[in-house]
Structures are given as C-alpha cells and as structure tokens.
Amino acid sequence: MERFSRVLRRIASHRVRAWPRFGVSASSLPRLVTVLLVPTLAAAVTSFALTFTARRTPPEPVQVVTLGNPAARTQAADIAPIAYLFGARPGADGSNIRLLGVIAQGARGLGIALVAVDGRPAQAARAGEEIAAGVTLAEVRADRVLVSRSGATQEIRLPARPVPEGIVKIR
C-alpha cells in the first residue's frame, strides 16, 4: 500500500511541474496539445475526403470501339416514334421529298435537281445546297439524286414515265 501511495505522489508532483525542461507549465499544456492536434485532425479529414472523392479507375478494362460500323445494316432504323417524343412533327423535316427532274453534269455528281419538299412548290437546287432544314442535296445523277440527312444518305429516284401514246415498242 505504501508503494501505491508513493506512485500517486510522484504522479501528482509531475502534474504540478509539467515539463520544466521544455518551458511548458501545467496551465499551458492543454493549449499546446490543442494547437498540435487541431491541424493534425484537419489534415487527416482532408486526406480522407480527397481519397474518398478521388476518381477511380473502371473495374473492367476499357474496350476500344472501332470507327464506323463493321457490320453492314440491312435495314434503316425507324426513328420516327423517338423523334415524335422529342417534339418533331411529321412532314416538318423534309421527310416527303419528290424528285421531278434532273440536269446532271457528268459522273461527278454535280448538277441541278427539281425537287418538291413536303407538298410545297418545286424548287431548283444545286448539288451541295440545303433543300430543307437539315437536308442537303448531296449528288445529282442521271436518274436519281442522293440526299444527306445528318450524315445519312438517302437515294431518291425519278418516277417512271409512261410511254407516250402512239409509240409502240418493238422487240
């Protein structure tokens, strides 16, 4: 028991003296500890936040996507229902284009075409001109034209003309 009381006295004497060789008194020790622990806590919280919010690598490897479609499409996708959901109205985008006549200039796709768009009167357009909103006359051929809609190409042929009366075909 006496040994225990000696240990308690020694601890009590340390509290009063507190670290005399460093020049820290017992009353300023809690302030010193607080000044040291607050920046340490701030650094730990910042480190955790940066680690937690850091951009992580994907869990699976990234696959390289080739340019273009290696498999040829057999049918064009019908996007009219989806376009209607986003506010497009039928007939407002040059979807009804009739080819009435062409003046082709060589095999390079140059020339002039007479087209009627969405029931409007026919207009003459050169290759490369816009004939409706987002629709460009790409090429003019002898019997057809190629129209570009946002990068997709559509072919429009001249309507078949009936044989005039009085002319009989001979085989």
C-alpha positions in Angstrom: 0.0 0.0 0.0 2.8 2.3 0.8 4.3 1.7 -2.6 1.0 2.7 -4.2 0.8 6.0 -2.3 4.4 6.8 -3.4 3.4 6.3 -7.1 0.4 8.6 -6.6 2.5 11.3 -5.0 5.0 11.0 -7.9 2.2 11.4 -10.4 0.8 14.4 -8.5 4.2 16.0 -8.4 4.6 15.6 -12.2 1.2 17.3 -12.8 2.4 20.4 -10.9 5.8 20.5 -12.6 4.6 19.5 -16.1 7.7 19.6 -18.3 10.0 22.1 -16.8 12.9 21.4 -19.1 10.8 22.5 -22.2 9.5 25.6 -20.5 5.9 24.4 -20.5 3.8 24.9 -17.4 0.9 22.9 -16.3 -1.6 25.6 -17.2 -0.4 26.0 -20.9 -0.1 22.2 -21.6 -3.7 21.7 -22.7 -3.4 24.7 -25.1 -0.2 23.4 -26.6 -1.8 19.9 -27.1 -4.8 21.6 -28.8 -2.7 23.7 -31.1 -0.9 20.5 -32.2 -3.9 18.2 -32.5 -6.3 20.6 -34.4 -4.0 20.9 -37.6 -3.4 17.1 -37.4 -7.1 16.4 -37.3 -7.7 18.8 -40.2 -5.0 17.1 -42.3 -6.5 13.7 -41.6 -10.0 14.8 -42.5 -8.8 16.5 -45.7 -6.8 13.4 -46.7 -9.8 11.1 -46.1 -12.1 13.5 -48.2 -9.6 13.6 -51.1 -9.1 9.8 -51.1 -12.8 9.1 -50.8 -13.8 11.5 -53.6 -10.9 10.7 -56.0 -11.8 9.4 -59.4 -11.3 5.7 -59.5 -10.3 3.6 -62.5 -13.1 1.5 -64.0 -13.4 -2.0 -62.6 -13.2 -3.6 -66.0 -10.8 -2.8 -68.9 -11.8 -0.2 -71.4 -12.8 -1.7 -74.8 -11.7 0.0 -78.0 -14.6 0.9 -80.3 -13.8 0.9 -84.0 -14.8 3.8 -86.1 -17.7 3.1 -88.4 -19.9 0.1 -88.3 -18.1 -3.1 -89.4 -21.4 -5.0 -89.9 -23.4 -3.6 -92.8 -27.0 -2.6 -91.9 -29.7 -4.4 -93.9 -32.5 -2.0 -92.9 -32.6 1.5 -91.8 -33.9 2.0 -88.2 -37.2 3.7 -87.9 -36.6 6.7 -85.6 -39.9 8.5 -86.3 -41.5 7.4 -82.9 -38.5 8.5 -81.0 -38.3 11.8 -82.9 -42.0 12.4 -82.1 -41.3 12.0 -78.4 -38.6 14.8 -78.6 -41.0 17.2 -80.4 -40.5 16.5 -84.1 -43.7 16.7 -86.2 -44.3 14.6 -89.3 -43.6 16.4 -92.5 -41.7 19.3 -90.9 -38.2 18.0 -91.6 -38.2 17.3 -95.4 -39.3 13.7 -95.0 -41.6 13.9 -98.0 -39.2 14.7 -100.9 -40.3 14.2 -104.5 -37.9 14.3 -107.4 -39.4 15.9 -110.5 -36.4 16.4 -112.8 -32.6 16.5 -113.0 -29.9 18.1 -115.1 -26.8 16.0 -114.4 -23.3 17.3 -115.2 -21.0 14.4 -115.8 -20.3 11.5 -113.5 -19.0 13.6 -110.6 -22.5 14.1 -109.0 -22.8 17.8 -110.0 -25.9 19.2 -111.5 -29.3 20.7 -110.7 -32.4 18.9 -109.4 -36.0 20.0 -109.4 -37.5 18.8 -106.0 -40.7 19.3 -104.1 -40.4 19.2 -100.4 -43.4 18.5 -98.1 -46.0 19.4 -100.6 -44.5 22.9 -101.3 -44.0 24.1 -104.9 -41.0 22.6 -106.7 -37.7 24.4 -106.4 -34.4 24.0 -108.3 -31.3 23.2 -106.2 -27.7 22.6 -107.0 -25.7 19.8 -105.5 -24.4 20.8 -102.1 -27.4 23.1 -101.3 -29.8 22.7 -98.4 -33.3 21.9 -99.6 -35.0 21.6 -96.2 -33.9 22.0 -92.6 -31.1 19.6 -92.0 -31.4 18.0 -95.5 -28.8 18.6 -98.2 -28.8 17.7 -101.9 -25.5 15.7 -101.9 -25.3 14.4 -105.6 -27.2 14.6 -108.8 -27.2 11.6 -111.1 -28.9 11.0 -114.5 -31.9 9.1 -113.0 -31.7 9.9 -109.2 -30.4 12.2 -106.5 -28.6 11.5 -103.2 -29.9 13.4 -100.2 -27.9 13.8 -97.0 -29.8 13.9 -93.6 -27.4 14.5 -90.7 -24.7 12.3 -92.4 -27.1 9.5 -93.5 -27.5 9.3 -97.3 -30.9 8.6 -99.0 -31.4 7.9 -102.7 -34.4 9.3 -104.4 -35.2 8.1 -107.9 -37.1 9.8 -110.7 -40.6 8.4 -111.1 -41.1 6.1 -114.1 -42.7 7.9 -117.0 -45.3 6.1 -119.1 -44.6 5.5 -122.7 -46.3 8.2 -124.8 -49.3 7.1 -126.9 -48.7 6.3 -130.5 -45.3 4.8 -129.9 -45.2 1.0 -130.0 -42.3 -0.9 -128.6 -40.8 -3.4 -131.0 -38.9 -6.3 -129.5 
